[in-house]
Amino acid sequence: MPKKTQPLSVVILAAGQGKRMKSDLPKVLQPLAGHPLLAHVLGAATALNPALVHIVYGHGGEQVRLAVRAENLRWVQQAQQHGTGHAVQCALPGIPDDHTVLVLYGDVPLIRTDTLRALLVLTGPKSMALLTAKFDAPEGYGRIVRNAKGQVLRIVEQRDCSARELKIRECNTGVLAVNAKLLKRWLGKLKPANAQREYYLTDIIAMAVKDKVSVAPLVASTAIELLGANDKLQLATLEAEYRRARAHELMRAGVTVIDPARLDVRGSVSCGRDVVLDVNVVLEGPVQLGDGVRIDANCVLSQVQVGSGTHIKPNCVIERAQIGSDCEIGPFSRIRPETTLHDGVHIGNFVEVKKSEVGEGSKANHLAYIGDTTVGSRVNIGAGSVTCNYDGVNKWRTEIGDGVFIGSGTMLVAPVKIGDGATIGAGSTISKDAPPGKLTLERSSQKTVEHWQRPVKK
């Protein structure tokens, strides 16, 4: 008979102030890869499909609640911080006795869902599971004390360790899974008999041993996923590890990453075949890159879809946009939100496109602004051209038909329509609709002022 699985409740401890961060931002809201530390932990937890996630918060209060949102969340306030045991105790009234309780920490963001699944397998009505890790330099961690048979006896916090116990390399991560009824019984017996006068969650290990409840340790395959962030130096270490892991993940999927140490992946990224990412590329997910996409150095893509064969040249910023296949973008282009570029579009250096749709095969190769505009197919927009979309209060749209040629230095004052096949003479300011298939231009007469002298500095 397969083992019956108990319903799961996850408790995330997120009440710490994080004084060593020296920041007004609560500790669990410190950013890692563009998202709060707590959001990373919550992502790993929700992937387990728990009945409910209980977040115990304290410092930062409403700021923490507003920053992290998800379904199946229960917020539990720990008004006074009296240790990890007290924090878990705050959450227990909302957890049924027949649930398995998984305890996580809001400042340990690299914890992997696969590790947690393996931990839960070891948990049952009469057994608890404990996640441990072996550190070369275990400074600051509680030590796992085992007997001669390798069975876990207790956990001793570093400040309470003897000289012999300080030499132990296997450390407590704080992550454990246990039946809720057992947990409630043990937490009710906790006493602050330690140097900090706090209620330690780790003291329940010795209680479990005394009650002959099996304590099943799981040694994490890599210690890095259990590292917490107590200051900005540790936060930077986690950021580097996250960056390395995501770059390796993409390379294993077939992406060419020119320098894995200089790629930032923040959020979900999916790539087709033969994608190339040059140095200092930042991908803020969700990002989708089609087959054969090349992204050159120093580009930032945020919430972008890029079609196959598109080349994004150096120093481009693209945000919340859809880019078609076989496009050329940049260098030094900016594509702003709500923009769609169809197949074969060329957007060149120092061109900005905002909230616009640009049709197949159209080009704006340099020094132009296209805002709130519908551009047809096979359009050429000359250098220095601007869609004047803002009157100081409202934004107005420009409509440019298929096959239009916009001469350099043209101002299109919206709202305005340029008909199919129209040509706009260079240097024109167009404030009225231009008919299809015609040349439209607007220029004041040129004159030379005789006897004029340039001012001279005294």
Secondary structure, DSSP 8 states (H G I E B T S, - for coil): -------EEEEEEE----GGG-SSS-GGGSEETTEEHHHHHHHHHHTT--SEEEEEE-TTHHHHHHH---SSEEEEE-SS---HHHHHHHHGGGS-TTSEEEEEETT-TT--HHHHHHHHHT-BTTEEEEEEEE-SS-TT--EEEE-TTS-EEEEE-GGG--TTGGG--EEEEEEEEEEHHHHHHHHTT----STT----GGGHHHHHHHTT-EEEEEE-S-GGGG---SSHHHHHHHHHHHHHHHHHHHHHTT-EES-GGGEEEES-EEE-TT-EE-TTEEEESSEEE-TT-EE-TT-EEEEEEE-TT-EE-SS-EEEEEEE-TT-EE-SS-EE-SSEEE-TT-EEEEEEEEES-EE-TT-EEEEEEEEESEEE-TT-EE-TT-EEE-B-SS-B--EEE-TT-EE-TT-EEESSEEE-TT-EE-TT-EE-S-B-TTSEE---------TT-------
